[in-house]
């Protein structure tokens, strides 16, 4: 991670950590081996999304460019990392585009809050 001294921080939803109330349902944090780049990128992206999420909506509005800059994840590796988070029910992608708007970042809802 780069530029982490900005002051953004976030808490990992306790229900997602194995041993929490819903730990048996959502076990990505336990299953990540960090032996593959996809697992490591997914973990970095998850922490980045938690730090950038809006505290009232639980949704992080962040563009790929910002993910590259702040997370240190190459652009071509962002989509597989997002897919891994979606597969394990940690994140849901919400597209809030309206007609006539372009380059609107996706919203990433952190599940388990």
C-alpha positions in Angstrom: 0.0 0.0 0.0 1.2 3.5 -0.7 0.3 6.9 0.7 -1.3 5.4 3.8 -0.4 8.3 6.0 -3.2 10.4 4.6 -5.4 9.7 7.6 -8.0 7.3 6.1 -8.8 4.3 8.3 -11.5 1.8 8.7 -12.6 -1.2 10.7 -12.9 -4.7 9.3 -16.5 -6.0 9.9 -16.2 -8.4 12.8 -18.7 -10.8 11.3 -16.3 -11.5 8.5 -13.4 -12.7 10.6 -13.5 -16.4 11.4 -14.9 -16.8 14.9 -17.3 -14.0 14.6 -21.1 -14.6 14.5 -21.2 -15.1 10.7 -17.6 -16.3 10.4 -18.7 -19.7 9.0 -20.5 -18.0 6.1 -17.8 -15.6 5.0 -14.3 -17.1 5.3 -12.2 -15.2 2.7 -10.0 -13.7 5.4 -9.3 -17.2 6.6 -9.0 -18.7 3.2 -6.5 -16.2 1.7 -3.2 -17.9 1.3 -1.3 -14.9 -0.1 0.6 -17.4 -2.2 -0.9 -16.0 -5.3 -1.0 -12.4 -6.5 -4.8 -12.5 -6.8 -5.2 -13.3 -3.1 -2.8 -10.6 -2.1 -4.3 -8.0 -4.4 -7.8 -8.9 -3.1 -6.7 -8.4 0.5 -5.1 -5.0 -0.4 -8.2 -3.9 -2.3 -10.5 -5.0 0.5 -8.5 -2.9 3.0 -8.4 0.0 0.6 -12.2 -0.2 0.1 -12.8 -0.3 3.9 -10.6 2.8 4.3 -12.4 4.7 1.6 -16.0 3.7 2.3 -18.6 6.3 3.3 -19.4 5.6 7.0 -23.1 6.2 6.6 -23.8 4.3 3.4 -21.1 1.6 3.7 -20.2 2.1 0.1 -16.8 3.1 -1.3 -16.9 5.2 -4.5 -13.4 4.8 -5.9 -12.1 4.7 -9.5 -9.5 2.3 -10.9 -7.0 5.1 -11.2 -7.2 5.8 -7.4 -7.0 2.1 -6.7 -3.8 2.0 -8.7 -2.3 5.0 -7.0 -3.4 4.2 -3.4 -3.4 0.4 -3.5 -0.4 -0.2 -5.6 -2.4 -2.7 -7.7 -1.8 -2.8 -11.5 -4.9 -1.9 -13.5 -5.1 -5.3 -15.2 -5.1 -7.0 -11.8 -7.9 -4.9 -10.3 -10.8 -6.8 -11.9 -9.6 -10.3 -10.8 -9.2 -8.9 -7.2 -12.8 -7.5 -7.3 -14.1 -10.8 -8.6 -12.4 -12.7 -5.8 -14.0 -10.3 -3.2 -17.4 -10.7 -4.9 -17.1 -14.5 -5.0 -16.6 -14.6 -1.3 -19.4 -12.2 -0.5 -17.2 -9.5 0.9 -18.1 -6.8 -1.6 -21.0 -6.0 -4.0 -20.5 -3.7 -6.9 -23.1 -1.0 -7.5 -23.1 0.9 -10.7 -24.7 4.3 -10.2 -24.4 5.6 -13.7 -27.1 7.8 -15.0 -27.7 8.6 -18.7 -25.2 11.3 -19.9 -22.6 10.7 -17.3 -19.3 9.1 -18.1 -16.3 7.9 -16.1 -18.4 7.6 -13.0 -16.6 5.3 -10.5 -18.3 2.1 -9.3 -19.6 1.9 -5.8 -18.3 -1.0 -3.7 -20.6 -1.9 -0.9 -18.8 -3.6 2.0 -20.9 -6.6 3.1 -21.2 -7.7 6.7 -21.6 -4.3 8.3 
